[in-house]
Amino acid sequence: MPGRPQAVRRGRPGRRAFEVRTTASPRPPSGKLRSAAGGGGGTCPVAWSSGTSYAPGNVVSYAGHKYTATYYSTGAVPNGPSSWAVWRDDGVCA
């Protein structure tokens, strides 16, 4: 089956050693940012929304910056003084 790893036995009798090979090359990354709600324009991800619930790893834009959620939240403003631990500022986006 293409793309499925294959175990190949190697080594001397009485010893176990295996090498894993794949038969298909991995797909190259798409280069697009992932966001919680999809969409987004240019190189900025989708805009943050106060009514959206975010999970760790979700990416949004707010005030010209890209932010990644580090905790679950709803309504935590990305650059707000009380939400410094909820969002990681990943820098300016255009």
PyMOL CGO cylinders between C-alpha atoms (Angstrom):
from pymol import cmd
from pymol.cgo import CYLINDER

trace = [
    CYLINDER, 0.00, 0.00, 0.00, 1.64, 3.35, -1.03, 0.3, 1, 1, 1, 1, 1, 1,
    CYLINDER, 1.64, 3.35, -1.03, 2.64, 5.73, 1.73, 0.3, 1, 1, 1, 1, 1, 1,
    CYLINDER, 2.64, 5.73, 1.73, 2.42, 3.11, 4.46, 0.3, 1, 1, 1, 1, 1, 1,
    CYLINDER, 2.42, 3.11, 4.46, 5.56, 2.41, 6.53, 0.3, 1, 1, 1, 1, 1, 1,
    CYLINDER, 5.56, 2.41, 6.53, 7.19, -0.96, 6.05, 0.3, 1, 1, 1, 1, 1, 1,
    CYLINDER, 7.19, -0.96, 6.05, 9.23, -2.75, 8.69, 0.3, 1, 1, 1, 1, 1, 1,
    CYLINDER, 9.23, -2.75, 8.69, 12.35, -4.39, 7.34, 0.3, 1, 1, 1, 1, 1, 1,
    CYLINDER, 12.35, -4.39, 7.34, 14.16, -6.91, 9.52, 0.3, 1, 1, 1, 1, 1, 1,
    CYLINDER, 14.16, -6.91, 9.52, 17.88, -6.41, 9.78, 0.3, 1, 1, 1, 1, 1, 1,
    CYLINDER, 17.88, -6.41, 9.78, 20.56, -7.86, 11.96, 0.3, 1, 1, 1, 1, 1, 1,
    CYLINDER, 20.56, -7.86, 11.96, 21.98, -11.21, 12.90, 0.3, 1, 1, 1, 1, 1, 1,
    CYLINDER, 21.98, -11.21, 12.90, 19.91, -14.27, 13.72, 0.3, 1, 1, 1, 1, 1, 1,
    CYLINDER, 19.91, -14.27, 13.72, 18.80, -14.19, 17.35, 0.3, 1, 1, 1, 1, 1, 1,
    CYLINDER, 18.80, -14.19, 17.35, 18.88, -10.37, 17.49, 0.3, 1, 1, 1, 1, 1, 1,
    CYLINDER, 18.88, -10.37, 17.49, 16.02, -8.05, 16.66, 0.3, 1, 1, 1, 1, 1, 1,
    CYLINDER, 16.02, -8.05, 16.66, 16.66, -4.90, 14.71, 0.3, 1, 1, 1, 1, 1, 1,
    CYLINDER, 16.66, -4.90, 14.71, 14.21, -3.14, 12.43, 0.3, 1, 1, 1, 1, 1, 1,
    CYLINDER, 14.21, -3.14, 12.43, 14.35, -0.27, 10.00, 0.3, 1, 1, 1, 1, 1, 1,
    CYLINDER, 14.35, -0.27, 10.00, 11.18, 1.63, 9.05, 0.3, 1, 1, 1, 1, 1, 1,
    CYLINDER, 11.18, 1.63, 9.05, 10.84, 2.89, 5.49, 0.3, 1, 1, 1, 1, 1, 1,
    CYLINDER, 10.84, 2.89, 5.49, 8.03, 4.75, 3.77, 0.3, 1, 1, 1, 1, 1, 1,
    CYLINDER, 8.03, 4.75, 3.77, 7.17, 4.27, 0.13, 0.3, 1, 1, 1, 1, 1, 1,
    CYLINDER, 7.17, 4.27, 0.13, 5.85, 7.77, -0.55, 0.3, 1, 1, 1, 1, 1, 1,
    CYLINDER, 5.85, 7.77, -0.55, 7.41, 11.14, 0.11, 0.3, 1, 1, 1, 1, 1, 1,
    CYLINDER, 7.41, 11.14, 0.11, 5.61, 13.45, 2.55, 0.3, 1, 1, 1, 1, 1, 1,
    CYLINDER, 5.61, 13.45, 2.55, 3.48, 16.29, 1.23, 0.3, 1, 1, 1, 1, 1, 1,
    CYLINDER, 3.48, 16.29, 1.23, 5.15, 19.69, 1.38, 0.3, 1, 1, 1, 1, 1, 1,
    CYLINDER, 5.15, 19.69, 1.38, 3.59, 22.19, 3.80, 0.3, 1, 1, 1, 1, 1, 1,
    CYLINDER, 3.59, 22.19, 3.80, 0.95, 24.47, 2.32, 0.3, 1, 1, 1, 1, 1, 1,
    CYLINDER, 0.95, 24.47, 2.32, 2.49, 27.61, 3.83, 0.3, 1, 1, 1, 1, 1, 1,
    CYLINDER, 2.49, 27.61, 3.83, -0.92, 28.83, 4.98, 0.3, 1, 1, 1, 1, 1, 1,
    CYLINDER, -0.92, 28.83, 4.98, -1.65, 29.80, 8.56, 0.3, 1, 1, 1, 1, 1, 1,
    CYLINDER, -1.65, 29.80, 8.56, -4.28, 27.81, 10.43, 0.3, 1, 1, 1, 1, 1, 1,
    CYLINDER, -4.28, 27.81, 10.43, -6.92, 29.75, 12.28, 0.3, 1, 1, 1, 1, 1, 1,
    CYLINDER, -6.92, 29.75, 12.28, -9.82, 28.93, 14.54, 0.3, 1, 1, 1, 1, 1, 1,
    CYLINDER, -9.82, 28.93, 14.54, -12.54, 30.13, 12.18, 0.3, 1, 1, 1, 1, 1, 1,
    CYLINDER, -12.54, 30.13, 12.18, -10.79, 29.79, 8.80, 0.3, 1, 1, 1, 1, 1, 1,
    CYLINDER, -10.79, 29.79, 8.80, -10.29, 32.51, 6.24, 0.3, 1, 1, 1, 1, 1, 1,
    CYLINDER, -10.29, 32.51, 6.24, -8.17, 35.57, 6.82, 0.3, 1, 1, 1, 1, 1, 1,
    CYLINDER, -8.17, 35.57, 6.82, -6.61, 37.90, 4.32, 0.3, 1, 1, 1, 1, 1, 1,
    CYLINDER, -6.61, 37.90, 4.32, -3.07, 38.24, 3.04, 0.3, 1, 1, 1, 1, 1, 1,
    CYLINDER, -3.07, 38.24, 3.04, -0.52, 36.90, 5.48, 0.3, 1, 1, 1, 1, 1, 1,
    CYLINDER, -0.52, 36.90, 5.48, -2.66, 37.65, 8.55, 0.3, 1, 1, 1, 1, 1, 1,
    CYLINDER, -2.66, 37.65, 8.55, -4.89, 34.93, 9.95, 0.3, 1, 1, 1, 1, 1, 1,
    CYLINDER, -4.89, 34.93, 9.95, -8.59, 35.50, 10.64, 0.3, 1, 1, 1, 1, 1, 1,
    CYLINDER, -8.59, 35.50, 10.64, -9.41, 38.42, 12.96, 0.3, 1, 1, 1, 1, 1, 1,
    CYLINDER, -9.41, 38.42, 12.96, -10.03, 37.73, 16.67, 0.3, 1, 1, 1, 1, 1, 1,
    CYLINDER, -10.03, 37.73, 16.67, -13.69, 37.76, 17.73, 0.3, 1, 1, 1, 1, 1, 1,
    CYLINDER, -13.69, 37.76, 17.73, -14.90, 38.27, 21.32, 0.3, 1, 1, 1, 1, 1, 1,
    CYLINDER, -14.90, 38.27, 21.32, -17.73, 35.73, 20.86, 0.3, 1, 1, 1, 1, 1, 1,
    CYLINDER, -17.73, 35.73, 20.86, -15.54, 32.92, 19.54, 0.3, 1, 1, 1, 1, 1, 1,
    CYLINDER, -15.54, 32.92, 19.54, -14.13, 30.22, 21.82, 0.3, 1, 1, 1, 1, 1, 1,
    CYLINDER, -14.13, 30.22, 21.82, -10.44, 29.51, 21.17, 0.3, 1, 1, 1, 1, 1, 1,
    CYLINDER, -10.44, 29.51, 21.17, -8.38, 26.43, 21.99, 0.3, 1, 1, 1, 1, 1, 1,
    CYLINDER, -8.38, 26.43, 21.99, -4.60, 26.17, 22.42, 0.3, 1, 1, 1, 1, 1, 1,
    CYLINDER, -4.60, 26.17, 22.42, -2.92, 26.44, 19.01, 0.3, 1, 1, 1, 1, 1, 1,
    CYLINDER, -2.92, 26.44, 19.01, -5.64, 28.56, 17.38, 0.3, 1, 1, 1, 1, 1, 1,
    CYLINDER, -5.64, 28.56, 17.38, -4.17, 31.52, 15.48, 0.3, 1, 1, 1, 1, 1, 1,
    CYLINDER, -4.17, 31.52, 15.48, -5.79, 34.95, 15.10, 0.3, 1, 1, 1, 1, 1, 1,
    CYLINDER, -5.79, 34.95, 15.10, -4.88, 38.49, 14.16, 0.3, 1, 1, 1, 1, 1, 1,
    CYLINDER, -4.88, 38.49, 14.16, -5.55, 41.50, 16.35, 0.3, 1, 1, 1, 1, 1, 1,
    CYLINDER, -5.55, 41.50, 16.35, -4.33, 45.10, 16.03, 0.3, 1, 1, 1, 1, 1, 1,
    CYLINDER, -4.33, 45.10, 16.03, -1.91, 44.14, 13.22, 0.3, 1, 1, 1, 1, 1, 1,
    CYLINDER, -1.91, 44.14, 13.22, -0.27, 41.29, 15.15, 0.3, 1, 1, 1, 1, 1, 1,
    CYLINDER, -0.27, 41.29, 15.15, -0.57, 37.52, 14.88, 0.3, 1, 1, 1, 1, 1, 1,
    CYLINDER, -0.57, 37.52, 14.88, -1.43, 35.72, 18.15, 0.3, 1, 1, 1, 1, 1, 1,
    CYLINDER, -1.43, 35.72, 18.15, -1.47, 32.02, 19.06, 0.3, 1, 1, 1, 1, 1, 1,
    CYLINDER, -1.47, 32.02, 19.06, -3.77, 30.80, 21.86, 0.3, 1, 1, 1, 1, 1, 1,
    CYLINDER, -3.77, 30.80, 21.86, -1.95, 29.08, 24.72, 0.3, 1, 1, 1, 1, 1, 1,
    CYLINDER, -1.95, 29.08, 24.72, -5.08, 28.32, 26.79, 0.3, 1, 1, 1, 1, 1, 1,
    CYLINDER, -5.08, 28.32, 26.79, -8.80, 27.84, 26.19, 0.3, 1, 1, 1, 1, 1, 1,
    CYLINDER, -8.80, 27.84, 26.19, -10.60, 31.20, 26.21, 0.3, 1, 1, 1, 1, 1, 1,
    CYLINDER, -10.60, 31.20, 26.21, -13.63, 33.20, 25.14, 0.3, 1, 1, 1, 1, 1, 1,
    CYLINDER, -13.63, 33.20, 25.14, -13.51, 36.99, 25.23, 0.3, 1, 1, 1, 1, 1, 1,
    CYLINDER, -13.51, 36.99, 25.23, -9.86, 37.29, 26.32, 0.3, 1, 1, 1, 1, 1, 1,
    CYLINDER, -9.86, 37.29, 26.32, -8.45, 40.19, 24.27, 0.3, 1, 1, 1, 1, 1, 1,
    CYLINDER, -8.45, 40.19, 24.27, -5.10, 39.17, 22.71, 0.3, 1, 1, 1, 1, 1, 1,
    CYLINDER, -5.10, 39.17, 22.71, -3.12, 42.20, 23.90, 0.3, 1, 1, 1, 1, 1, 1,
    CYLINDER, -3.12, 42.20, 23.90, -5.18, 42.86, 27.05, 0.3, 1, 1, 1, 1, 1, 1,
    CYLINDER, -5.18, 42.86, 27.05, -3.36, 43.28, 30.37, 0.3, 1, 1, 1, 1, 1, 1,
    CYLINDER, -3.36, 43.28, 30.37, -5.32, 40.43, 31.99, 0.3, 1, 1, 1, 1, 1, 1,
    CYLINDER, -5.32, 40.43, 31.99, -4.84, 37.95, 29.13, 0.3, 1, 1, 1, 1, 1, 1,
    CYLINDER, -4.84, 37.95, 29.13, -1.04, 37.95, 28.81, 0.3, 1, 1, 1, 1, 1, 1,
    CYLINDER, -1.04, 37.95, 28.81, -0.91, 34.19, 29.53, 0.3, 1, 1, 1, 1, 1, 1,
    CYLINDER, -0.91, 34.19, 29.53, -3.78, 33.32, 27.17, 0.3, 1, 1, 1, 1, 1, 1,
    CYLINDER, -3.78, 33.32, 27.17, -2.19, 34.60, 23.95, 0.3, 1, 1, 1, 1, 1, 1,
    CYLINDER, -2.19, 34.60, 23.95, 1.38, 34.51, 22.59, 0.3, 1, 1, 1, 1, 1, 1,
    CYLINDER, 1.38, 34.51, 22.59, 2.26, 37.50, 20.39, 0.3, 1, 1, 1, 1, 1, 1,
    CYLINDER, 2.26, 37.50, 20.39, 3.89, 36.11, 17.24, 0.3, 1, 1, 1, 1, 1, 1,
    CYLINDER, 3.89, 36.11, 17.24, 4.74, 39.54, 15.87, 0.3, 1, 1, 1, 1, 1, 1,
    CYLINDER, 4.74, 39.54, 15.87, 3.47, 41.85, 13.17, 0.3, 1, 1, 1, 1, 1, 1,
    CYLINDER, 3.47, 41.85, 13.17, 1.45, 40.49, 10.27, 0.3, 1, 1, 1, 1, 1, 1,
    CYLINDER, 1.45, 40.49, 10.27, 0.53, 42.31, 7.08, 0.3, 1, 1, 1, 1, 1, 1,
]
cmd.load_cgo(trace, "trace")
